[in-house]
């Protein structure tokens, strides 16, 4: 079950945390959204090299993902066969699944490296730039993440056992309700006067599970997009949202693109609570 908005915005200061709950991977993937599948197929067909990637070390992980997906999605047509090139297999499988997926190998000493994935709905980042990089290197651009949570993430991933999924959520804001925020598309950003009605809460519901034979990690990402004005109608959520913004480090607010509008966001949340 995905985190509720009140769980996402508790009455506490902002901090990096690895709050996880058990999630059934089959449940995470079992609900295809026809519109999202249509969009996935559009982006994979239009620019596959932008949204889908594969490196040779991912082959055993891809084999396992294909087998697991057949069980997660019984009766769904056109699941790919285990032949053809790796990139084509990743794209064909991803076209049947609503969430994005990343595959990470488990290396010597517990290091994790991104070796394959299909990400059609990125939150302003590029899959091409992350491929072949270790988890710590991937997280470098996020201010404070590696010092605050890096060791905990690696320790948890190293201890995960097959057959169990773990879920968490991450949030940001966007100036558009579009699912695909790839940097190459030039989507609207917060570079003008703040408009509450033109602001959306963007939630990443994330799944982590260990692949049984290879020991690699499957990382799923499902996007939720909600009008911020609607979110702030709940006074408890608004209070937690305002507190998170007030306490968020300045470098992180800038990274999330919120530095210029943070005062207006806090004022909007406060005004909704007082109304």
Secondary structure by P-SEA (a helix, b strand, c coil): cccccccccccccccccccccccccccccccccaaaaaaaaaaaaacccccccccccaaaaaaaaaaaaaaacccccccccccccaaaaaaaaaaaccbbbbbbbbcccbbbbbcccccccccccccccccccccccccccccccccccaaaaaaaaaaccccbbbbbbbbbccccccccccccccccccccccccccbbbbbbbbbbbbcccccbbbbbbbbbbbccccccccaaaaaaaaaaaaaccaaaaaaaccccaaaaaaaaaaaaaac
